[in-house]
Amino acid sequence: MKFALSVICFITVWSPAFSQTPEGVQQLIAAENYFNLKVEEKGLKKAFLSVSDDYTIAFRPGPVSAKKFYKEQPDSIGHLKLQPVLAKISKSDDWGFTAGPYTFKQSPSSPQSFYGTYLSVWKKNKRGIWRLAMDAGVAHKKPTTKLKNSFMTPSDKDYIHQKSDKRLQQREDIVLSSDKLMSTIMKADNRIAQTEFLTDDSWLLFPGYEPMTDKKSIMAFWKTKGYKALTYPVKADRSLSGEIAYTYGNATILAKKYNYIRVWEVQPSHKWNVIAEVFTEELP
C-alpha cells in the first residue's frame, strides 16, 4: 500500500511528463521515480534497499549483491537523484531498462554536485512489483548536452509463452552466444563488430565521458581514442517475452580492467543487437 500511494503521489506531481509517456512504460518510470522519492524521504541507503531483492546486482564498480553492499554502508552515504530519459519495457511487461543523467551530493544541502549517467535494468517480482535487477553508472563532468526523452512501449504484445525451465535457459544461452560472438569479432576488428551489433540509436556509457547516443558517435569514439575492448561475458538474462535481454561480464581496454553490461534487443530479422552498453572501470 505504501508503494502504491507513493507512486500515485509522484505521478500526480510529475503528470506533465507522464502525459507524453506511453502507458506501459509509465509503470517503470514511476518505479524509478519512487526510488528518487525514497532518497528524499529515507536517504540513499534505504532507497536502494527498498527497490532491491536478493538477486539485485550493483556495479560498485564491479558486480556485487546490492543488498549486501548497501546494508554495510552508513546511512549518510550521500544523496542521489536519477533522471530517466531512456526507457523501454518488454512485451511481457516483466522486464525493462532505464538510463539517464544522475546528480550526486554528499548531502542534500551540499554546494558541490557530481555528475554522471546511469543504466538500470528492472524486473517484476512474483507479486508484480518492479525490482532493480542491475545498476551501473559512469561519472563525468557536468553535462553540456540535454538528452531527449525516449520512452518505448511495444505496440505488439504477442509473444510465445515459454514455461519450461530448460527452454528458458536455452533462450538465455542464445543471448550469451551472441555476446560471445560479438566479443570474438571485436578481437579481430572493432569496426566490424560495431557495424554488425549496434543499432543507429545505441547508447554507450564510458567513464569520464558524456553518453554517446547513436552508432556514428560510438564508432567515432572508439576509433578516435584508439580503444579496443576485449570482452568476456559471464551471464545473460532475458525477458519472458524474449525480445530484450542483458549480458554482463569482464573487459580489458588498454590493459585496464573493466566490467560491462549490454542490453540486447532482437531485430525483425531475428538478429540480436546491442541497444545500450556501459563500462565501469575496476578500482585497484
Secondary structure by P-SEA (a helix, b strand, c coil): caaaaaaaaaaaaaaaaaaaccccaaaaaaaaaaaaaaaacccaaaaaaaaccccbbbcccccccaaaaaaacccccbbbbbbbcbbbbcccccccbbbbbbbbbccccccbbbbbcbbbbbbbccccbbbbccccccccccccbbbbbbbbbbcccbbbbbccaaaaaaaaaaaaaaaaaaaaaaaccaaaaaacccccbbbbbcccccccccaaaaaaaaaaaccccccccccccccccccccccccccccccccccbbbbbbbccccbbbbcbbbbbbbcc
